[in-house]
Amino acid sequence: MTRLSQRGQVVIPTELRRSMHLKEGERFIVTGLGDTIILRKLELSRERLRLKRLITRSTEKARKSGFTQREIERLVEKTRKITR
């Protein structure tokens, strides 16, 4: 159990922080659903941004190598199917 401070802060219990390997300064996305507050580590979002940059760079290199946009899209879709 925890409580909300006057400054709007909530303490995540030590046991939970350790089991989830949370460190000071870690960032979260905070959403509310009914009477439930959800904290989601921002790490996943960073990975998605990194992936988006990687795809952009890869697309640029593929175009310079002579691939058409359609060929690039087909390769990306094929790769997505393999990784799912």
C-alpha positions as CSV (number, residue, x, y, z in Angstrom):
1,M,0.0,0.0,0.0
2,T,1.1,3.6,-0.7
3,R,-0.3,7.1,-0.5
4,L,-0.3,10.2,-2.5
5,S,1.9,13.1,-1.1
6,Q,0.9,16.7,-1.1
7,R,3.1,17.2,-4.2
8,G,1.3,14.4,-6.1
9,Q,4.1,11.9,-5.6
10,V,3.4,8.2,-5.1
11,V,6.1,5.8,-3.6
12,I,6.5,2.5,-5.4
13,P,7.3,-0.1,-2.7
14,T,10.9,-1.2,-2.6
15,E,10.0,-4.9,-3.2
16,L,8.3,-4.0,-6.5
17,R,11.0,-1.6,-7.6
18,R,13.6,-4.4,-7.1
19,S,11.6,-7.1,-8.8
20,M,11.0,-4.8,-11.8
21,H,14.6,-3.5,-11.8
22,L,13.4,0.1,-11.5
23,K,16.0,2.8,-10.9
24,E,15.8,6.4,-9.8
25,G,15.1,8.7,-12.7
26,E,13.2,6.0,-14.7
27,R,10.4,7.6,-16.8
28,F,6.8,6.4,-17.1
29,I,3.7,7.1,-19.1
30,V,0.8,7.6,-16.7
31,T,-2.8,6.8,-17.7
32,G,-6.0,6.4,-15.9
33,L,-8.7,3.8,-16.5
34,G,-11.7,4.1,-14.2
35,D,-10.4,4.1,-10.6
36,T,-7.0,2.6,-11.7
37,I,-3.8,4.4,-12.4
38,I,-1.4,2.7,-14.8
39,L,2.4,3.4,-14.9
40,R,4.1,2.1,-18.0
41,K,7.9,2.3,-18.3
42,L,8.9,4.7,-21.1
43,E,11.7,2.3,-22.2
44,L,9.4,0.6,-24.7
45,S,8.5,3.9,-26.3
46,R,12.2,4.7,-26.7
47,E,12.7,1.4,-28.4
48,R,9.9,2.2,-30.8
49,L,11.5,5.6,-31.6
50,R,14.8,3.9,-32.2
51,L,13.2,1.4,-34.5
52,K,11.5,4.1,-36.4
53,R,14.8,5.9,-37.0
54,L,16.4,2.7,-38.0
55,I,13.6,2.0,-40.6
56,T,14.0,5.6,-41.9
57,R,17.7,5.2,-42.4
58,S,17.3,1.7,-43.9
59,T,14.7,3.0,-46.3
60,E,16.9,5.9,-47.4
61,K,19.8,3.4,-48.1
62,A,17.5,1.1,-50.0
63,R,16.3,3.9,-52.2
64,K,19.9,4.9,-52.9
65,S,20.6,1.3,-53.9
66,G,17.8,1.4,-56.4
67,F,14.9,-0.2,-54.6
68,T,11.4,1.2,-55.3
69,Q,9.1,2.3,-52.5
70,R,6.8,-0.8,-53.2
71,E,9.8,-3.2,-52.9
72,I,10.8,-1.6,-49.6
73,E,7.3,-1.9,-48.2
74,R,7.1,-5.6,-49.3
75,L,10.4,-6.3,-47.6
76,V,9.3,-4.6,-44.4
77,E,6.1,-6.5,-44.3
78,K,7.9,-9.8,-44.9
79,T,10.2,-9.0,-42.1
80,R,7.3,-8.1,-39.7
81,K,5.7,-11.5,-40.5
82,I,8.9,-13.3,-39.6
83,T,9.4,-11.5,-36.3
84,R,5.8,-11.9,-35.1
